[in-house]
Amino acid sequence: MRRPALLLSFVLHPLFMPLLTLWAILHLDPHVGYFLPPSAQLTLLGMVAIMTCAFPAISVLLLRRVGLITSLELPRREERIVPYLMTMLYTGMALYLMLRIPLHPIAYALFIGILCAMAISAITTIWWKISAHMVGIGGLSGALFALWSVHGLDLFLPIALVILVGGILGTARLLTSDHTHAQVQGGWLLGLACTYGSALLIG
């Protein structure tokens, strides 16, 4: 059970969640990228992948190389703060570039929600090891709920699938890390609340 749980934790790593969220809303909601041809959407996804996946991953590798963190899995709570802040910086850069692309305002709102979730996670990590994996999958869930609420799209099946995957991921994190049930559940609720709330207030 541990090996599949580790594989799932890697596939659904929180670094991938902003990119996955953007891909999902572009494909599920025609309003989001209405003014962007498919080639431009691919360019946008590539840009966000570099900013939110490649840059943070390289930064963590450099931190490991100079000895500022002990493992790429960031098992110690105090080691997570600097990588969180760096990831926030890169995600903010991605949002800055996105603001210059003609997207529906809900896309910007969702990325603001992602940044809020990252900021709260970084602050919370000072005293409590909240699950970043669950913050990420919770944020994706909140994004789909937001599209359902704001644009009235029939997203029952995608939402049900993401919730099911989130439950499996939560179980995986309990098996492969020292997270408690509260840290797993709290992470999912934080991600959900930040993206859904931002979309309703801003988008």
TAKAHU-V942795 format. One line per field, one symbol per residue. ss: DSSP state (@ for helix, = for strand, . for the rest). psi: psi as a letter, one per 30 degrees, with the letter a starting at -180 (. if undefined). burial: I if it has 24 or more other C-alpha atoms within 12 Angstrom, else O. Layout:
ss->???
psi->???
burial->???
This chain:
ss->.@@@@@@@@@@..@@@@@@@@@@@@@@@.........@@@@@@@@@@@@@@@@@@@@@@@@@@@@...........@@@@@@@@@@@@@@@@@@@@@@......@@@@@@@@@@@@@@@@@@@@.......@@@@@@@@@@@@@@@@@@@@....@@@@@@@@@@@@@@@@@@@@@....@@@@@@@@@@@@@@@@@@@@@..
psi->eeeeeeeeeeehkfffeeeeeeeeeeffjfeehegkleeeeeeeeeeeeeefeeeeeeeeeeeeeggflflffhfkefffeeeeeeeeeeeeeeeeeefgkilkffeeeeeeeeeeeeeeeeeefefkikjeefeefeeeeeeeeeeeeeggkjgeeeeeeeeeeeeeeeeeeeeflgkleeeeeeeeeeeeeeeeeeeeee.
burial->OOOOOIOIIOOIIIIIIIIIIIIIIIOIIOOIIOOOOOOOIOOIIOIIIIIIIOIIIOIIOOOOOOOOIOOIIIOOIOIIIIIIIIIIOIIIIIIOOIOOIOIIIIIIIIIIIIIIIIIIIIOIIOOIIIIIIIIIIIIIIIIIIIIIOIOOOOIOOIIOOIIOIIIIIIIIIIOIIOIOOOIIIIIIIIIIIIIIIIIIOOI
